[in-house]
Amino acid sequence: MRKGTICYVDQNGVHGIIKDENEQKIQFFLMDHQEEIRLNDKISFEIELTAKGLAATKIHVVSTIELTPQ
């Protein structure tokens, strides 16, 4: 299992990008996941070759950072 942080989620809720521990950016597709995934969540995941290319799969939220409005 790899670890990383959600660094981007598109406004349409279709896909996002994870930055892993090695600063590598990996795409993921939200429709493939059951858990709610939000920006800055710390996650664990695997990488698989999908029909859309390499993508993070089996994403599990490890911890969520609550952002408070200022």
VOVEXFI-28136 format. One line per field, with one value per residue: residue number from 1; x, y, z of N, C-alpha, C, O in turn; residue in three letters. Coordinates in Angstrom, 3 decimals. Last residue first. Layout:
# residues N
n	[NUM:...] .
n.xx	[X:...] .
n.yy	[Y:...] .
n.zz	[Z:...] .
ca.xx	[X:...] .
ca.yy	[Y:...] .
ca.zz	[Z:...] .
c.xx	[X:...] .
c.yy	[Y:...] .
c.zz	[Z:...] .
o.xx	[X:...] .
o.yy	[Y:...] .
o.zz	[Z:...] .
res	[ALA:...] .
This chain:
# residues 70
n	[70:69:68:67:66:65:64:63:62:61:60:59:58:57:56:55:54:53:52:51:50:49:48:47:46:45:44:43:42:41:40:39:38:37:36:35:34:33:32:31:30:29:28:27:26:25:24:23:22:21:20:19:18:17:16:15:14:13:12:11:10:9:8:7:6:5:4:3:2:1] .
n.xx	[-12.317:-13.418:-11.243:-10.931:-9.784:-8.382:-8.600:-6.857:-7.244:-9.349:-8.291:-8.630:-8.435:-6.188:-4.827:-3.789:-2.713:-5.595:-8.227:-8.454:-5.612:-3.272:-3.062:-1.905:-3.569:-3.461:-4.420:-4.433:-5.582:-7.210:-7.057:-10.376:-12.008:-14.212:-16.202:-15.900:-16.019:-14.880:-15.059:-15.712:-13.264:-10.188:-6.907:-3.391:-0.589:2.606:5.157:6.334:6.503:4.026:1.821:-0.976:-3.690:-6.444:-9.599:-12.887:-15.542:-16.645:-16.558:-14.258:-11.685:-9.310:-5.981:-4.581:-4.652:-1.609:-0.451:1.028:0.492:0.847] .
n.yy	[31.216:27.858:25.071:21.802:18.842:16.222:12.798:9.734:7.651:6.324:4.345:3.130:1.339:3.134:5.482:4.528:4.513:4.397:3.791:1.170:0.903:-0.468:0.763:1.202:1.794:3.735:5.898:9.458:12.428:15.109:17.368:17.106:13.939:11.332:8.900:5.542:4.132:4.723:5.284:7.881:9.271:8.188:9.642:10.073:11.176:12.578:12.232:12.614:10.295:9.924:11.453:13.240:12.605:14.138:13.171:13.225:14.141:16.462:18.880:20.017:17.622:17.807:17.459:16.104:13.830:12.184:8.811:5.557:2.187:-1.194] .
n.zz	[7.833:8.430:8.818:7.703:8.973:7.392:8.075:7.468:5.643:3.280:0.665:-2.604:-4.762:-6.963:-9.176:-12.480:-15.820:-18.102:-18.400:-17.727:-15.476:-13.522:-10.156:-6.892:-3.751:-0.676:1.987:2.775:4.103:2.456:0.824:-0.338:0.246:-0.320:1.110:-0.235:-2.670:-6.019:-8.699:-9.079:-8.945:-9.955:-9.868:-10.675:-8.912:-8.612:-6.181:-3.731:-2.353:-1.207:-3.695:-4.262:-6.419:-7.966:-9.488:-11.061:-10.688:-9.580:-10.725:-9.718:-8.815:-6.349:-5.239:-3.338:-0.830:-0.136:0.647:0.352:-0.830:0.000] .
ca.xx	[-11.654:-13.510:-12.211:-10.580:-10.942:-8.042:-9.184:-7.233:-6.564:-9.033:-8.849:-8.310:-8.530:-7.388:-4.912:-4.651:-2.390:-4.176:-7.856:-8.748:-7.039:-3.454:-3.392:-1.896:-2.772:-4.006:-3.591:-5.003:-4.448:-7.314:-6.145:-9.079:-11.952:-12.818:-16.128:-15.723:-17.192:-14.647:-14.540:-16.809:-14.139:-11.536:-7.897:-4.815:-1.291:1.168:4.635:5.932:7.666:5.155:2.285:0.477:-3.033:-5.018:-8.739:-11.546:-15.240:-16.587:-17.629:-15.548:-12.359:-10.553:-6.917:-4.163:-5.476:-2.557:-0.392:0.371:1.177:0.000] .
ca.yy	[32.317:29.134:25.972:23.193:19.729:17.506:13.951:10.847:7.378:7.545:4.305:4.271:0.844:2.355:5.001:5.262:4.260:4.529:5.194:1.511:0.874:-0.047:-0.266:1.701:0.963:3.329:4.788:8.212:11.502:13.839:17.273:17.754:15.395:11.749:10.304:6.534:4.185:4.647:3.967:6.911:9.226:8.471:8.663:10.363:10.018:12.826:11.826:13.808:10.648:10.231:10.386:13.407:12.302:13.821:13.958:12.706:13.001:15.243:17.996:20.528:18.531:17.119:18.078:17.489:14.318:13.217:10.118:6.595:3.475:0.000] .
ca.zz	[8.542:7.720:9.429:7.439:8.956:7.987:7.402:8.337:6.904:4.013:2.016:-1.738:-3.385:-6.681:-7.799:-11.563:-14.415:-17.768:-18.578:-19.117:-15.793:-14.900:-11.136:-8.264:-4.644:-1.967:1.519:2.292:4.072:3.180:1.972:-0.454:0.222:-0.453:0.731:0.825:-1.803:-4.575:-8.340:-9.201:-7.779:-10.438:-9.419:-10.830:-9.446:-8.729:-7.479:-4.472:-3.175:-0.314:-2.806:-4.222:-5.151:-8.002:-8.625:-10.807:-11.545:-8.789:-11.181:-9.243:-9.747:-6.691:-6.180:-3.596:-1.926:0.243:0.014:1.142:-0.863:0.000] .
c.xx	[-12.417:-12.890:-12.232:-11.656:-10.439:-9.253:-8.758:-7.705:-6.898:-8.461:-8.407:-9.033:-8.114:-7.353:-6.239:-4.589:-3.255:-3.920:-6.391:-8.347:-7.219:-4.937:-3.461:-2.161:-2.815:-3.069:-4.257:-3.939:-5.026:-6.011:-6.307:-8.334:-10.518:-12.801:-14.660:-15.775:-17.099:-15.921:-14.456:-16.368:-15.231:-12.513:-9.256:-5.680:-2.774:0.507:3.126:5.443:7.398:6.413:3.494:0.984:-1.564:-4.516:-7.300:-10.777:-13.884:-16.294:-17.639:-16.720:-13.756:-11.317:-8.135:-5.073:-5.101:-3.354:-1.461:0.518:0.389:0.881] .
c.yy	[33.599:30.252:27.286:24.077:21.162:18.403:15.203:12.016:8.471:7.168:5.566:4.120:1.925:1.919:4.270:4.637:5.137:4.198:5.448:2.950:1.175:-0.214:0.362:0.530:1.587:2.365:4.292:7.135:10.130:13.060:16.019:17.689:15.883:13.258:10.719:7.957:5.301:4.851:3.742:5.507:8.176:8.232:9.117:9.273:10.349:11.682:12.067:13.497:11.870:10.653:10.827:12.384:12.644:13.626:13.507:13.634:12.394:13.993:16.675:19.668:18.892:18.072:17.178:18.200:15.787:13.622:11.042:7.924:4.460:1.243] .
c.zz	[8.381:8.546:8.659:8.040:8.752:7.855:8.147:7.489:7.915:5.374:2.738:-0.406:-2.385:-5.219:-7.626:-10.179:-13.524:-16.311:-18.236:-19.435:-17.276:-15.230:-12.520:-9.204:-6.026:-2.677:0.238:2.098:3.752:3.038:2.823:0.874:0.108:-0.618:0.750:0.272:-0.766:-3.770:-6.829:-8.831:-7.874:-9.296:-9.914:-10.193:-9.528:-9.485:-7.496:-5.885:-4.044:-1.070:-1.997:-3.218:-5.301:-6.576:-8.771:-9.871:-11.227:-9.596:-10.426:-9.673:-9.250:-7.609:-6.346:-4.600:-2.147:-0.993:0.550:0.429:-0.016:0.000] .
o.xx	[-12.007:-12.929:-11.176:-12.845:-9.628:-9.699:-8.771:-7.275:-7.186:-9.098:-7.212:-10.223:-7.353:-6.353:-7.281:-4.336:-3.431:-4.796:-5.985:-8.149:-6.245:-5.453:-3.679:-1.571:-3.680:-1.931:-5.472:-2.741:-5.990:-5.409:-5.606:-8.919:-9.572:-13.474:-13.953:-15.436:-18.104:-16.788:-14.007:-17.208:-15.643:-12.585:-9.450:-5.240:-3.354:0.969:2.443:5.326:8.144:7.293:3.932:0.633:-0.965:-4.866:-6.974:-11.237:-13.755:-16.743:-18.542:-17.779:-14.357:-11.574:-8.017:-4.951:-5.280:-2.793:-2.130:1.483:-0.778:1.871] .
o.yy	[34.632:30.240:27.784:23.863:21.664:18.692:15.242:12.200:8.182:6.462:5.851:3.809:1.671:2.112:4.734:3.443:6.328:3.665:6.602:3.297:1.407:-1.331:1.565:-0.542:2.419:2.152:4.411:7.412:9.692:13.041:15.873:17.930:15.159:13.806:10.479:8.193:5.938:5.641:2.682:4.623:7.627:7.133:10.285:8.139:10.849:11.270:11.793:14.407:12.139:11.296:11.974:12.431:12.375:14.373:12.632:14.720:11.173:12.904:15.859:19.718:18.161:19.214:15.958:19.409:16.617:13.743:10.746:8.145:4.226:1.333] .
o.zz	[8.910:9.776:8.270:7.804:9.529:6.745:9.377:6.351:9.077:6.156:2.803:-0.355:-1.451:-4.528:-8.087:-10.022:-13.779:-15.631:-18.094:-20.600:-17.992:-15.260:-12.666:-9.072:-6.301:-2.258:0.079:2.052:4.379:1.964:3.824:1.929:0.419:-1.491:1.730:-0.888:-0.450:-4.142:-6.393:-8.663:-6.852:-8.746:-10.251:-10.007:-8.564:-10.549:-6.510:-6.706:-4.985:-0.498:-2.095:-2.040:-6.342:-5.662:-9.572:-9.517:-11.136:-9.240:-10.611:-9.047:-8.462:-7.228:-6.467:-4.794:-1.256:-2.082:1.540:-0.303:0.298:0.727] .
res	[GLN:PRO:THR:LEU:GLU:ILE:THR:SER:VAL:VAL:HIS:ILE:LYS:THR:ALA:ALA:LEU:GLY:LYS:ALA:THR:LEU:GLU:ILE:GLU:PHE:SER:ILE:LYS:ASP:ASN:LEU:ARG:ILE:GLU:GLU:GLN:HIS:ASP:MET:LEU:PHE:PHE:GLN:ILE:LYS:GLN:GLU:ASN:GLU:ASP:LYS:ILE:ILE:GLY:HIS:VAL:GLY:ASN:GLN:ASP:VAL:TYR:CYS:ILE:THR:GLY:LYS:ARG:MET] .
